[in-house]
Amino acid sequence: MLKNPVSFLRHVAIAEGISLLALFLIAMPIKYLGGVATAVKYTGWVHGLLFLLLCVALLLAIAAARLSLKFSALVFIASLVPFGFLFVDRRLKEEAARLEAGQE
């Protein structure tokens, strides 16, 4: 995990993005069309925990890889938008490879 914090951030961002999609595209329709409120309750909890983990992972990546403020803000904003994680995934993958190669 801490060997390459950008790679960890990338994986957390993917999981958080998928949980956001699950919340919007699966749990909320089940709640409002099927009347099952627990779908949003549990999916929301998982998404909330993943979002907090993403914030911590982003702070660790900023400190370890010296990510720019602009890119860090982009990663954060992308986590708030459905499918947003897909827009920053390639750049996170490149940053993780750069850090892995030791090219700080």
Summary of the structure (lengths in Angstrom):
residues: 104
radius of gyration: 15.2
end to end distance: 18.1
largest distance: 52.7
contacts: 308
relative contact order: 0.20
helix: 83%
strand: 0%
